[in-house]
Amino acid sequence: MKIIESSKIKEKAYVEELENGLKVMIIPKKNTKKKYIIWGTHFGSIDNHFIMPQTGEEVYIPDGVAHFLEHKMFEQPNGTNSLDTLMALGIDANAYTTNDHTAYLFECTNHFEEGLNELMDYVQHPYFTQENVEKEKGIIGQEIGMYDDDPGWRLYINAMDCLYKENPIKIDIAGTVESISKITPDVLYKCYNTFYHPSNMVLVACGDFEPERILEEIKKRLIPKENQGEIKRIYPPKEEKINKTLKTDKMEVSTPIFMMGYKDIENCKEEKVKKHIAVEILLNMIIGKSSKLYQKCYQEGMLLSEPSFDYEFNEQYAHILISGTSKDPHKIEQGIMQTIEQMKKEGLDSEQFERNRRKIYGDYVVEYNSVGDIARMFLADTMKGVQSFDYIEQFETVTKEYTQNVLQNIFKEENKVISIIEPN
């Protein structure tokens, strides 16, 4: 097995790519009672147009299929549900769908082998019928209705609509009631057979494991599958400009909520990790809890709590998001823009830069205290083409000069949008 090591935090990951293409990553954590395993496929809500490797057929699928498929994987021909089976063993099990991957997972202190049996059984044995697919449409339709009524979700979807014109990241992960009405067992089997092939999947285990032994246990439970060629995913052309600068909705909120976005036009394949670190430092300097802007807005009652922020990226999209609650979102927007312009003009304050840099590094190190955080992080980073330890190993390369350059290139007014939800 290939060993990847972080000398700075004394952690190791054992990586093996099996003959069938499955990538297995094992991160041993000695003297830890909890064990965590997550099995993901590189199939998310943005993958709605592709060419099947087995047949060469070009396929368009309805919005929401990846999420629908995730729901259906637990159902067994004998009428049982694998999620219930795992829960009955005292195992904490779950699944989720994102823009770029779907994952099935469990965490436990006992009954690990029974859990592994069940996980690797249900993920490899899909069971779709006309009847159980129709029944699921009603269940997911209700879930879509709940999301439609969720101000936070609407805020995010509206921000995506501002940032992108055609990019499938605009699509609600669950789809719409209309789009899921077009899902059939045939559509689900086509997607399963294409995207749930081992060569498109990653399995991560974290806990007190002997790497060679757990690898053998995983291999024993794998169903032999013939190799398939690369999946050709078809996406709309990259967009250089934002779609619209502002979108406002009215919903049941007591105080307006906002989400500012900056589109990263220069979404380069190189230096993804380095750029991500620089963006996190900048966001903390601009509007983080220790920033002058946050202190001022909080004291004036303009911000009701610390804003949250994120840098989302993969090969198809990249953007910065800043969200919070304020009685005057446009005043916060102006404050953020003025702070950015001041930082561009005067340069980054060395003391503030170093303080926030140390904070971010501390946050990264803390993530290695939890087997769940480690496993989810390694899966998500692998799906993005990133090696998780690089956030620790490359940290020292993120200089003030480099970060200043990132500030100049990404935080541009022509790439800025704002989504606002106001009270009814």
C-alpha positions as CSV (number, residue, x, y, z in Angstrom):
1,M,0.0,0.0,0.0
2,K,1.2,3.5,-0.8
3,I,1.8,5.6,2.4
4,I,1.0,9.3,2.4
5,E,2.4,11.1,5.5
6,S,2.0,14.4,7.2
7,S,5.2,15.0,9.1
8,K,3.8,18.1,10.8
9,I,0.9,16.4,12.5
10,K,2.3,12.8,12.6
11,E,-0.6,11.3,10.6
12,K,-0.5,8.6,7.9
13,A,-2.9,7.5,5.2
14,Y,-2.6,4.1,3.5
15,V,-3.8,4.2,-0.1
16,E,-4.5,1.3,-2.4
17,E,-6.0,1.3,-5.9
18,L,-7.5,-2.1,-6.5
19,E,-7.5,-3.9,-9.8
20,N,-11.2,-3.0,-10.4
21,G,-10.2,0.7,-9.9
22,L,-11.6,1.2,-6.4
23,K,-9.5,3.6,-4.4
24,V,-9.3,2.6,-0.7
25,M,-7.9,5.0,1.9
26,I,-7.2,4.0,5.5
27,I,-6.2,6.5,8.1
28,P,-5.3,4.6,11.3
29,K,-6.1,6.3,14.7
30,K,-4.6,4.3,17.5
31,N,-6.4,4.0,20.8
32,T,-9.6,5.4,19.3
33,K,-12.8,3.5,20.2
34,K,-14.9,4.9,17.3
35,K,-14.6,3.5,13.8
36,Y,-15.8,5.4,10.7
37,I,-16.3,4.2,7.2
38,I,-17.5,6.1,4.2
39,W,-18.0,4.8,0.6
40,G,-18.5,7.5,-2.0
41,T,-19.2,7.6,-5.7
42,H,-18.1,10.5,-7.9
43,F,-21.8,11.2,-8.9
44,G,-23.6,14.3,-7.8
45,S,-26.3,16.7,-8.8
46,I,-24.2,18.4,-11.6
47,D,-23.7,15.1,-13.5
48,N,-26.9,15.1,-15.6
49,H,-25.4,14.6,-19.1
50,F,-22.9,11.9,-19.9
51,I,-21.9,9.1,-22.2
52,M,-22.2,5.6,-20.9
53,P,-18.7,3.9,-21.1
54,Q,-20.3,0.4,-21.7
55,T,-22.5,1.4,-24.7
56,G,-21.3,4.8,-25.9
57,E,-24.9,6.0,-25.5
58,E,-25.3,9.7,-24.7
59,V,-27.7,10.1,-21.8
60,Y,-29.6,13.1,-20.4
61,I,-31.1,12.5,-16.9
62,P,-33.8,14.4,-15.0
63,D,-32.6,16.8,-12.2
64,G,-32.4,15.1,-8.8
65,V,-31.4,11.5,-9.9
66,A,-28.2,11.3,-7.8
67,H,-30.2,12.2,-4.7
68,F,-33.1,9.9,-5.6
69,L,-30.7,7.0,-6.2
70,E,-29.2,7.6,-2.7
71,H,-32.6,7.3,-1.1
72,K,-33.4,4.1,-3.0
73,M,-30.1,2.2,-2.3
74,F,-31.2,1.2,1.2
75,E,-34.3,-0.7,0.1
76,Q,-33.9,-4.5,-0.1
77,P,-35.9,-7.1,-2.1
78,N,-37.1,-8.8,1.1
79,G,-38.8,-5.6,2.2
80,T,-36.1,-4.6,4.8
81,N,-34.3,-1.3,4.9
82,S,-30.5,-1.3,5.4
83,L,-30.6,1.9,7.3
84,D,-32.9,0.3,9.9
85,T,-30.8,-2.8,10.0
86,L,-27.7,-0.8,10.8
87,M,-29.5,1.3,13.4
88,A,-30.8,-1.8,15.1
89,L,-27.2,-2.9,15.7
90,G,-26.5,0.4,17.5
91,I,-24.6,1.7,14.5
92,D,-25.0,5.4,13.5
93,A,-25.5,5.2,9.7
94,N,-26.4,7.8,7.1
95,A,-26.0,8.9,3.5
96,Y,-25.8,12.2,1.6
97,T,-25.7,13.7,-1.9
98,T,-23.7,16.8,-2.8
99,N,-23.0,18.7,-6.1
100,D,-20.2,16.3,-7.0
101,H,-20.5,13.0,-5.0
102,T,-22.8,10.7,-3.1
103,A,-21.7,8.9,0.1
104,Y,-22.9,6.1,2.3
105,L,-21.4,5.9,5.8
106,F,-21.5,4.6,9.3
107,E,-19.8,5.2,12.7
108,C,-19.7,2.7,15.5
109,T,-17.8,1.4,18.5
110,N,-19.2,-2.1,18.3
111,H,-20.5,-4.5,15.6
112,F,-18.1,-3.0,13.0
113,E,-17.9,-6.2,10.9
114,E,-21.7,-6.6,10.8
115,G,-21.9,-2.9,9.7
116,L,-19.3,-3.5,7.0
117,N,-21.2,-6.5,5.7
118,E,-24.4,-4.5,5.5
119,L,-22.8,-1.4,3.9
120,M,-21.0,-3.3,1.3
121,D,-24.0,-5.5,0.6
122,Y,-26.6,-2.7,0.0
123,V,-24.3,-0.4,-2.0
124,Q,-23.5,-3.3,-4.4
125,H,-27.1,-4.6,-4.8
126,P,-29.5,-2.0,-6.2
127,Y,-33.2,-2.9,-6.2
128,F,-35.5,-0.7,-8.2
129,T,-39.1,-1.5,-9.2
130,Q,-41.8,0.6,-10.8
131,E,-43.7,0.4,-7.5
132,N,-40.9,1.4,-5.1
133,V,-39.8,4.2,-7.4
134,E,-43.3,5.7,-7.6
135,K,-43.6,5.5,-3.8
136,E,-40.3,7.3,-3.4
137,K,-41.5,10.2,-5.6
138,G,-44.1,11.1,-3.0
139,I,-41.5,11.0,-0.2
140,I,-38.9,13.1,-2.0
141,G,-41.6,15.4,-3.3
142,Q,-42.4,16.3,0.4
143,E,-38.7,16.8,1.0
144,I,-38.5,19.2,-1.9
145,G,-41.4,21.1,-0.5
146,M,-39.6,21.4,2.8
147,Y,-36.5,22.7,1.1
148,D,-38.6,25.2,-0.9
149,D,-39.9,26.6,2.4
150,D,-36.4,26.8,3.9
151,P,-35.1,30.4,3.8
152,G,-31.5,29.3,4.1
153,W,-31.7,26.9,1.1
154,R,-33.6,29.5,-1.0
155,L,-30.9,32.0,-0.2
156,Y,-28.2,29.6,-1.5
157,I,-30.0,28.6,-4.6
158,N,-30.7,32.3,-5.5
159,A,-27.0,33.1,-5.0
160,M,-26.1,30.2,-7.4
161,D,-28.7,31.7,-9.9
162,C,-26.9,35.1,-9.6
163,L,-23.4,33.6,-10.1
164,Y,-24.2,31.2,-12.9
165,K,-26.4,31.2,-16.0
166,E,-26.2,27.6,-17.3
167,N,-23.9,25.8,-14.8
168,P,-25.7,22.7,-13.3
169,I,-24.6,23.8,-9.8
170,K,-27.8,26.0,-10.0
171,I,-29.9,22.8,-9.9
172,D,-31.4,21.9,-6.5
173,I,-29.7,18.7,-5.4
174,A,-33.1,17.0,-4.9
175,G,-34.5,18.3,-8.2
176,T,-38.1,19.5,-8.6
177,V,-41.4,17.7,-8.2
178,E,-41.7,17.9,-12.0
179,S,-38.1,16.6,-12.7
180,I,-38.4,13.6,-10.4
181,S,-41.7,12.6,-11.9
182,K,-39.6,11.5,-15.0
183,I,-37.4,9.1,-13.0
184,T,-37.9,5.5,-13.9
185,P,-36.2,2.2,-12.7
186,D,-34.4,2.2,-16.1
187,V,-32.9,5.7,-15.5
188,L,-31.8,4.6,-12.0
189,Y,-30.1,1.4,-13.3
190,K,-28.4,3.3,-16.1
191,C,-26.9,5.7,-13.6
192,Y,-26.1,3.0,-11.1
193,N,-24.3,0.9,-13.6
194,T,-22.3,3.9,-14.9
195,F,-21.4,5.8,-11.7
196,Y,-21.4,3.0,-9.1
197,H,-18.6,1.2,-10.8
198,P,-15.6,0.7,-8.4
199,S,-13.4,2.7,-10.7
200,N,-15.6,5.8,-10.0
201,M,-15.7,5.2,-6.2
202,V,-13.6,5.9,-3.1
203,L,-13.8,4.1,0.2
204,V,-12.3,5.7,3.3
205,A,-11.9,4.0,6.7
206,C,-10.7,5.8,9.8
207,G,-10.2,4.3,13.3
208,D,-8.0,1.9,15.2
209,F,-7.4,-0.3,12.1
210,E,-4.5,-2.5,10.9
211,P,-4.4,-1.2,7.3
212,E,-3.6,-4.5,5.7
213,R,-6.2,-6.4,7.6
214,I,-9.1,-3.9,7.0
215,L,-8.1,-3.8,3.3
216,E,-8.5,-7.6,3.1
217,E,-11.9,-7.4,4.8
218,I,-13.0,-4.8,2.2
219,K,-11.6,-6.9,-0.7
220,K,-13.4,-10.0,0.5
221,R,-16.8,-8.2,0.3
222,L,-16.3,-6.7,-3.2
223,I,-18.4,-8.2,-6.0
224,P,-16.2,-8.8,-9.1
225,K,-16.9,-6.3,-11.9
226,E,-15.4,-5.9,-15.3
227,N,-13.4,-2.8,-15.9
228,Q,-15.2,0.0,-17.7
229,G,-13.8,2.9,-19.6
230,E,-13.8,6.5,-18.4
231,I,-17.2,8.2,-18.0
232,K,-17.4,11.2,-20.3
233,R,-19.3,13.9,-18.5
234,I,-20.7,16.7,-20.5
235,Y,-21.1,20.2,-19.0
236,P,-22.1,23.5,-20.4
237,P,-19.1,25.8,-21.5
238,K,-17.4,27.7,-18.7
239,E,-18.9,31.1,-18.0
240,E,-16.7,34.2,-17.7
241,K,-19.3,36.5,-16.2
242,I,-21.9,36.4,-13.5
243,N,-25.6,36.0,-14.4
244,K,-27.1,38.8,-12.3
245,T,-26.0,41.0,-9.5
246,L,-29.0,40.7,-7.1
247,K,-31.9,38.4,-6.3
248,T,-34.4,39.2,-3.5
249,D,-37.2,37.0,-2.2
250,K,-39.7,37.4,0.6
251,M,-40.2,34.6,3.1
252,E,-41.1,33.8,6.7
253,V,-38.0,35.3,8.4
254,S,-37.9,37.8,11.3
255,T,-34.8,39.7,10.1
256,P,-33.3,39.8,6.5
257,I,-30.7,37.2,5.7
258,F,-28.1,37.7,3.0
259,M,-25.5,35.8,1.0
260,M,-22.8,37.6,-0.9
261,G,-20.9,35.7,-3.6
262,Y,-17.7,36.3,-5.5
263,K,-17.2,34.1,-8.7
264,D,-13.7,32.8,-9.1
265,I,-13.2,33.3,-12.8
266,E,-9.6,32.0,-12.6
267,N,-10.5,28.6,-11.3
268,C,-7.1,27.1,-12.1
269,K,-6.3,23.4,-11.6
270,E,-3.0,24.1,-10.0
271,E,-2.6,25.5,-6.5
272,K,-6.1,24.7,-5.5
273,V,-5.1,24.0,-1.9
274,K,-2.8,27.1,-1.6
275,K,-5.6,29.3,-3.0
276,H,-8.2,27.8,-0.7
277,I,-6.0,28.6,2.4
278,A,-5.4,32.1,1.2
279,V,-9.2,32.7,0.7
280,E,-9.9,31.4,4.2
281,I,-7.3,33.8,5.7
282,L,-8.8,36.7,3.7
283,L,-12.4,36.0,4.7
284,N,-11.4,35.9,8.4
285,M,-9.5,39.2,7.9
286,I,-12.4,40.9,6.1
287,I,-15.4,39.9,8.2
288,G,-14.3,37.2,10.7
289,K,-15.0,37.5,14.5
290,S,-11.7,39.4,15.2
291,S,-12.0,41.8,12.2
292,K,-12.7,45.5,12.7
293,L,-15.7,45.4,10.3
294,Y,-17.4,42.6,12.3
295,Q,-16.8,44.4,15.6
296,K,-18.2,47.6,14.2
297,C,-21.2,46.0,12.6
298,Y,-22.0,43.9,15.8
299,Q,-21.7,46.9,18.1
300,E,-24.0,48.9,15.9
301,G,-26.5,46.0,15.8
302,M,-26.1,45.6,12.0
303,L,-25.0,42.0,12.3
304,L,-26.8,39.7,14.7
305,S,-24.2,37.0,14.7
306,E,-20.8,36.1,13.2
307,P,-21.2,35.6,9.4
308,S,-20.4,32.2,7.9
309,F,-18.2,31.9,4.8
310,D,-17.0,29.3,2.4
311,Y,-15.0,28.7,-0.7
312,E,-16.7,26.1,-2.9
313,F,-14.8,24.7,-5.9
314,N,-14.3,21.7,-8.2
315,E,-13.4,21.5,-11.9
316,Q,-16.7,23.0,-13.0
317,Y,-17.2,26.0,-10.6
318,A,-15.5,28.1,-7.9
319,H,-17.0,30.8,-5.7
320,I,-16.7,32.5,-2.4
321,L,-19.8,32.8,-0.2
322,I,-20.4,35.1,2.8
323,S,-23.7,34.9,4.6
324,G,-25.4,36.3,7.7
325,T,-28.3,38.0,9.3
326,S,-28.7,41.8,9.2
327,K,-31.5,44.4,9.3
328,D,-29.6,46.2,6.4
329,P,-27.8,43.6,4.2
330,H,-26.8,46.4,1.7
331,K,-25.0,48.3,4.4
332,I,-23.0,45.1,5.3
333,E,-22.3,44.6,1.5
334,Q,-20.9,48.2,1.4
335,G,-18.8,47.6,4.5
336,I,-17.3,44.4,3.0
337,M,-16.6,46.1,-0.3
338,Q,-15.0,49.1,1.4
339,T,-12.8,46.8,3.5
340,I,-11.7,44.9,0.5
341,E,-10.8,48.1,-1.4
342,Q,-8.9,49.4,1.6
343,M,-6.9,46.1,1.9
344,K,-6.1,46.2,-1.9
345,K,-5.0,49.8,-1.7
346,E,-3.0,49.7,1.6
347,G,-1.9,46.1,1.5
348,L,-2.6,43.4,4.2
349,D,-1.8,44.2,7.8
350,S,1.1,41.9,8.7
351,E,0.0,41.4,12.3
352,Q,-3.7,40.7,11.3
353,F,-2.5,38.4,8.5
354,E,-0.3,36.3,10.9
355,R,-3.0,36.1,13.6
356,N,-5.6,34.8,11.2
357,R,-3.1,32.5,9.5
358,R,-2.4,30.8,12.8
359,K,-6.1,30.5,13.6
360,I,-6.8,28.7,10.3
361,Y,-3.8,26.3,10.8
362,G,-5.2,25.5,14.3
363,D,-8.6,24.8,12.8
364,Y,-7.0,22.4,10.3
365,V,-5.1,20.5,13.0
366,V,-8.3,20.2,15.2
367,E,-10.1,18.4,12.3
368,Y,-7.7,15.4,12.9
369,N,-9.2,14.8,16.4
370,S,-12.4,13.3,14.9
371,V,-12.5,10.0,12.9
372,G,-15.7,11.3,11.2
373,D,-14.2,14.6,10.2
374,I,-11.0,12.9,8.8
375,A,-12.9,10.3,6.7
376,R,-15.4,12.9,5.3
377,M,-12.6,15.3,4.5
378,F,-10.4,12.7,2.7
379,L,-13.4,11.6,0.6
380,A,-14.5,15.1,-0.4
381,D,-11.0,16.3,-1.1
382,T,-10.3,13.2,-3.3
383,M,-13.4,13.9,-5.3
384,K,-12.0,17.4,-5.9
385,G,-8.6,16.0,-7.0
386,V,-7.0,17.3,-3.8
387,Q,-4.8,15.5,-1.2
388,S,-6.0,16.3,2.3
389,F,-2.6,16.5,4.0
390,D,-1.6,19.2,1.5
391,Y,-3.6,21.7,3.6
392,I,-1.1,21.1,6.4
393,E,2.0,20.5,4.3
394,Q,1.5,23.5,2.0
395,F,0.5,26.0,4.7
396,E,3.9,27.6,5.0
397,T,3.9,28.4,1.3
398,V,0.9,30.8,1.7
399,T,2.7,34.1,2.2
400,K,1.3,37.6,2.7
401,E,2.3,38.5,-0.9
402,Y,0.6,35.4,-2.3
403,T,-2.6,36.2,-0.3
404,Q,-2.6,39.8,-1.5
405,N,-2.4,38.5,-5.0
406,V,-5.5,36.3,-4.4
407,L,-7.3,39.3,-3.0
408,Q,-6.7,41.3,-6.1
409,N,-7.7,38.5,-8.5
410,I,-10.9,37.1,-6.9
411,F,-12.5,39.9,-4.9
412,K,-13.6,42.0,-7.9
413,E,-16.8,44.1,-8.0
414,E,-17.8,42.8,-11.5
415,N,-17.7,39.2,-10.1
416,K,-19.9,40.0,-7.0
417,V,-23.5,39.0,-6.4
418,I,-25.9,39.3,-3.4
419,S,-28.9,37.2,-2.6
420,I,-31.3,38.5,0.1
421,I,-34.4,37.0,1.8
422,E,-36.6,39.7,3.4
423,P,-39.5,39.2,5.8
424,N,-42.9,38.9,4.3
